[in-house]
Structures are given as structure tokens and as C-alpha cells.
């Protein structure tokens, strides 16, 4: 793989705690020889697991960003065994703009792997993560939520495993995280262009993701539960010394998210009236909601339906929807085998 053009004042091999920036080179009308700052923290204390924590792949997903900012400030070197690398605003231009993709290149970081060291800023960041940060990692935690356009049932997420041992490890991570719902997916929304695809290319790197609500806001209860869950995960893999709190909830309900072809999409431009809530059980063909027409208020609304039944995992948050917008997705009860 080609050498990254991103550089940093941090020495990631050095013992201790250090903070600074990944410097993504950019040349613009306003700055001929400039660089984009991507915040990074490294906490290293002897031998032990190497764990990468990432938030802000999508700039409008706030929960993970807050979690990792707080973690950078609170953790001390003595709290750690091994090496913890933290990227709280991975796609920094998108984070600064408060939008899903980068305003510089319309780059969706979680659709940009393996990246390109000579590409756009988003492609350079993706390449650096895959080529420099991932090798040698034992675990990656990639913190997501629904962002501005979606709201998720707060969940921990894994990708369908290819072996029995990987499956056991991944399901253990879901249960240790301790949110009420854990779901598996085949990663078909991002495929091998996602961070999970990068983990597969690099080798045996375990990957746990999340969907922590969304709707352009932050829930205090969800944030606290996710912070406790992340502490349990870090302790579980041996990188965090202190024993964390027990889960807030009971056993984790395991689901398998249906493929994107079976999501519910808007069939017209208009105002969406949902008929169900997050967490509801729905059946094949059940009415999901209606699209109303503000420009033609005398026109009958269009009804949309669930193609397949399950538990409602995700819903569109803004009422105004356009043709092709995702309105719902569901998960089916899952018994790992």
C-alpha cells in the first residue's frame, strides 16, 4: 500500500499520553500550503491490546464525538494497559460543518475505504486509518448514530461473522456493551468501502459499531448507557484497568437487520406520517405510514408498507421526505449459529 501523505507531531509508538492533530495536506485559494486538523489522542502504557476508537465518521452524529472527547480528558496513562488511539472527529471537515459528509469533497468517510493517499481529503483520511492506524489493532470501536436524518433504537452493531469463533467473539462484544438491543448486519449499506471492510482487509481486527439514537440531538440516558458500555468493552479486552459498572438493562435482544432492499422508502415527495414507533413489532405488508402532499392538499396520501416484518430499528426523523428517502428499517429476531 502507498505511503500516506498525512503527517502528525505525535509519535504513536511513544509511551505516555499525547494529543495533537493528523495533518491532512490541502491547497486552496485561501491557503496554498495548508493542512486540515484531525484531532487524535494516543495513550500508551506498556504491552497489551491495541484499540482504536473512532467517532465523527459522519459529522452530524454527535453521541460518539461527545463520548470520546470526555474519554480523552478523563483517562490517565495509569488507567491503560497497552495502547488506546482515539479519533473523536475522524472526518473533521464534516464534523466542523455539522453534516454527514465533508463539505470539501462530499466525502462520506464510511464509504471511502481503502482510500487514496493522493486523493481528496476524505480519501486521504480513509487511507491513513486503514494503512497506518488499523494494522496491529485488536479491536476497533466505530461509534455511530442516526445523524440528522434518522433515529435508531439505541443499539450495538456487529457484522455477520465468517467463522464460529468470530461469531462468538462478536456476540460477546454485543452483550458486554449491554445496550437493550444488539444487531448484526451484512454491511451491505457500505460493503467493503466501510470501516468494517477495512478491518477485514487488514486481518483479524474485531470491530464493534453502534447506532446511538440520532435525530440531530443527544439523549442523556443513551449517552450514559453507551459510556458505561464502552468502559465495559475496554475492560473486557484488557486495555482498561478499572472494573466498570454493570449494564443498566437486562439481557440484550439480538436482531439481524434486513438488507437495504427490504428497507421502507418514500414513494413520493411530501410529509411523512409514521404509523409505528421505534421498537414496535411489525408484520409483512403492514402499513408503515403515509406521504401527504402540501402543494396539493386535496390529493389523497400515498401509503407505504413494510416489505418484511420484524422489530422497528430505525425511522426517518424529519417529517419532510423525498422520493427514495429511507423511512424505516427493521431487524428480525436472531439466534446466532
N, C-alpha and C positions, 0 to 999 in steps of 0.2 A: 504494500500500500504506500502511496506517495506521502512525503513528509508534509505535515501541517504548516501553514503559514501563520497560524495563531501562536503568539508567544505570551509569556507571563513573567512577572517578577518573582512568583512563587516557585520554590523548589519542592515538587510533590514528593520527593524521596527524603526530605529532611524531617527529622524528629521535631515534635512540638506542634504548636497551633499557629497557623498563619492565615491571613486573609488578604485578598487583593483582587486582581482582575485577570481574566483572559482578555487579551488584546487582539481584536479582530480587525485586520487592516482594511481601510476603506479610503477611497479617494473621491471627493465630491467637489462641487463648485465652492462650497463653504470651507472645505478643509482638504487641501491637496494631499497631505501626508497624515491623515488622521487614523484613529482606531476606535472601535466600538467597545466600551467596557462591559464585560460579562462577569458579574461578581462570582467569586469562588472562595471556599474555605477548605483548608486541609488540617486535620487533626491526626497526628501520628504518634503512637506510643508503643514502640517495640514490635514484636512479632504478633500476628493474629490475623483475623479476617480483614479483607479489604472490601469496603461497602461504599457504593456511590448512591447518593440521594439527589434526586432531580425534581424540581418544580419549575413552573413557568415555561414549559414547552409551548403551551398556549397562554398568551399573555393575559387573557381575561378569566383565568382560573385561579382564584385568589387564595383558597384554603391552604394548598400546599406551600405557596410562597410564604404565607404567614408562619406556618409551622417551621419551615427551615430557617427563616430569619431568626425566630426565637431560639431555635436549637443552636445556631452559630453563636449567639450571645451567651447562652447558658452553659454550654459544655466546656469543661476544662480538660486538659491533657490527661489528668489522673482518672478521668471518667472512662477512658477509652483503652481497649486492648486492640492493637492492630492499627488500621488506617481507615478513617472516615473522610470522604470527599463530598462536599456539599455544593450544589449549583442551585441556588434558590430562584434564579431568574434566567433559565437556560437560553431562551430566545429573548434576550434583553430588549431589543427594539420593540418586539410585540408587547412585552411587559410594560415598557415605558408608555406605549400608546394605549394600553388597556384593551387590546383587541387580540383575537385568536391568532392571527398571522402577522408577520412582520410588515410594517409599512414601507420598509426599504425595498423589499423584493417580493412581497406577497407570499413569503415562505412560511409553510406550515412545518415546524421542526419535526413533528412526529410523523411526517410523510416525506422526509428528506434524507433518510439514511440510505446508503452508507455515506452520503455527502460527497463533496468535491473540494479539495484543498485550494483549488483555483476558481471556485465558483462564486455564487452570490454569498452574502453574509450568512444566511441561514444554512446554506450548503457547507460552508466552511465550519460552522459550529457543529453541525451533524458529523462531519468528518473527524473533527477533533475528539468528540465524545467517543466515537467508535474506534478510532485509531490510537488514541492516547489514554483516555480515561478507563475504558472498559477492560482492556487486557489485564488479567490478574485479579479482576474483581470476583468475589464470591457471591455477591448479591447486589442487585440494583433495585431501588425503590423509586418508582416513577409516579409522582403524585398528581392526579388529575381530578377535575370535577366537570360538571356540565357546561361551565362557562356562562356567557351571556344568553345563549340561545336555548340551552337545555337545562333541565333539573333532573338529577338522578336520585334514586333511592340510595342513601349512603352505603357504599359497597367497597370491598376489597376485590381485586380482579387478578386472575391468572390466565395464562394462555394454555390451551389444551396441550398436555404433555405427550411426548412421543415414546416414553418408556414408563414402566410401572414405578421405578424408583423416582423418576422426575415427578410423576403424578403425586406420589406420597409426599414428597418434599413440598410441592406447590400447595397441596391441600392443607398440610400442616401450617404453612405460612398464612393461609386464609383464616384458619381457626385461631392461630396465635394473635393475629391482628385484632380479632374479636369484635368486628362490626356485626350488626344483625344479619347482614347479607354478604355472602361471598359468591362471585360468579366466575365461570370460565367462559372464554371466548376463543374462536379460532383465529382471531386477529385479522379477519378479512377486511375490516374497515381501513386498516393501514398496511396489512400484509408485511412483506419483507422491507418496506420503506419505513416501518415504525421502529421505535427503540427496541421492542421485543425481537424484531427481525435482526437488529444489530447484535443483540445478546446471543442469538442463535448462531450468527456467523462467527462471533469471537470464540465461542465454545461453551463450556459448561458454566454459564453465568445464570444463576437463579434470578428471576425477575418478578417482582410483585408491583402491581399498579393499584390505583384507587379511582373511584368516582365519588367525590365527596360533596354531593349536593349540586350547587350551581345557581343558576338564575341571576348571576351578576352580584351575588351577595355572599355573606358568610354567616353560617349558623353557629352560635356559641356552643351548643350541645354537640353538634357534629365535630366541630374543631377540637373540643376537649377529648372526645372519644377517639378521634384519629391521632391526636398527640399521644395518648396513652397506648394506642395500638402500635404506633411506630416505635415507642420505647420498648414495648414487649418484643417486637421483631428484632430490634438491635441487640437486646439482651439474649434472645433465643439463638442468634447466630454467633454470639460470643464477643461482639465488639463493644457492648456497653456493660459496664461493671454492675451498676446498681440494679437490684431487682425491682421491676416496675409494678404498677398497680394491676389488680385483676381486671378482667373485662367488665364493662358496665352492663353488658347484656348477657343473655343466656347463650345457648348454643347458636352457632352461625348456620343460617339457612343456605344451603348450597343450590345454586341455579346454573343453568347453561344458557347464555344469551343466544337468541336465534340469529341467523345470518341476516345481513343487511337487506337481502331480497325480501325478507319477511317483516321488516320494519313497517310501520304505518307512515305513509307520506301524504302530504297535502295534494289534493287533486285539482286545486284551483287557487287563485289569489283571493284572499279575503280575511275575515276574522274567524279564528278558530274557537269553537265552543267544545271543551272536552266533556266527555260523559263519564270518565273514570278518574281515579286518583292513583298516585304512586302507591305501590304495594297491593293494589286490588288484584283479585284473580279474574281473568277473562277467558272466554271460550273462543274456539274457531268461529270466525264470521261475525262475532259480536260487534255491535255498533260502538265505534270509538269516539265519535263526535261529529260536529257539523261545521262546514265552512259557510259563513254568511257574507253577503255582498253589500258593502257600504255604498258603492256607486249605483247599485240597482236594488234598493231595499225592498222592492216588490217581487224580486226574483226569489224563487224557492231555494233554500240552502241545499248544499250537497253533503250527503252523509258519507263518512269514511268508516271503514271496518277493519278489525283485526283479521289478518290472514290466518294466523295461528294463535292459539290460546297460551296462557301462562300467567306469570306474575308481572305486573307493570313495573319495569325497571327505570324507565326514562320517559319524560314528556317534554314537549316544546314549551318554553317558558313565555316568550312574548305571544300575545294574542294574534297579532297580525302575522299571517303565514303566506308564503308564495308557493306556487306550483313546484313540487319536488322537495319542499322542506320536510324534514323528519318530524313527525308528531309524537310517535311513541315507539319504544321497543320493549320487548318482553323477554323474560327468562323462564325456562322450563325447569321443573324440579329435577335435580341431578343427583344421582348416586354414583360417585367415582368408581370406575372399574379399570 
